[in-house]
Amino acid sequence: MRAFHPPSHPLPQTSANDDVELLRSLEQSLEGRAWPAESRHEPQALTTRIVPVDPYTAWLTEREAERERSRFL
């Protein structure tokens, strides 16, 4: 196993003011936008069920509609 050696180049120095400015710029860029993903703790995420569409049922419904349309032609 190799021994741990810290990096030879120094890490960039940042101040707390830099962090605050970064957070402010992020908040301003996200202002007015919907959050991209819901957390699992949000009530609507816990109660909403997404039922996947059965491809066969969708195809069959479309096929029956086509047959009905072709009967009148």
C-alpha positions in Angstrom: 0.0 0.0 0.0 1.3 3.4 -0.9 1.8 6.1 1.6 -0.4 9.2 1.5 1.3 12.3 0.2 -0.5 15.7 0.3 -0.7 17.6 -2.9 2.4 19.6 -3.7 0.4 22.5 -5.1 -1.5 24.8 -2.6 -5.2 24.8 -2.7 -6.8 28.1 -3.9 -7.6 30.4 -1.0 -11.3 31.5 -0.7 -12.9 33.6 1.9 -16.4 33.4 3.5 -17.3 36.5 1.4 -16.6 34.5 -1.8 -18.9 31.7 -0.6 -21.7 34.2 0.2 -21.4 35.9 -3.2 -21.6 32.5 -4.9 -24.7 31.5 -2.9 -26.4 34.9 -3.8 -25.6 34.4 -7.5 -27.1 30.9 -7.4 -30.2 32.1 -5.6 -30.7 34.9 -8.2 -30.2 32.5 -11.1 -32.8 30.1 -9.6 -35.3 32.7 -8.6 -38.7 32.2 -10.2 -37.8 28.7 -11.5 -39.4 25.5 -10.4 -37.0 23.2 -8.6 -35.9 20.5 -11.0 -36.7 17.5 -8.8 -39.0 16.9 -5.9 -37.6 15.5 -2.8 -39.1 12.3 -1.5 -40.3 14.2 1.6 -42.7 16.5 -0.3 -46.4 15.4 0.3 -47.4 15.4 -3.4 -44.4 13.1 -4.2 -45.7 10.7 -1.6 -49.4 10.7 -2.7 -49.2 10.9 -6.5 -49.0 7.6 -8.3 -47.8 7.4 -11.8 -49.3 4.5 -13.6 -47.4 3.6 -16.8 -49.3 3.4 -20.0 -49.7 -0.1 -21.3 -48.4 0.0 -24.9 -50.7 -2.7 -26.0 -53.8 -1.0 -24.6 -52.8 2.3 -26.4 -52.2 0.4 -29.6 -55.5 -1.4 -29.3 -57.5 1.7 -28.7 -55.9 3.4 -31.7 -56.6 0.3 -33.9 -60.2 0.2 -32.9 -60.6 3.9 -33.7 -59.0 3.3 -37.1 -61.4 0.4 -37.8 -64.4 2.5 -36.9 -63.3 5.3 -39.2 -62.7 2.8 -42.0 -66.2 1.3 -41.7 -67.7 4.7 -42.7 -65.6 5.1 -45.8 
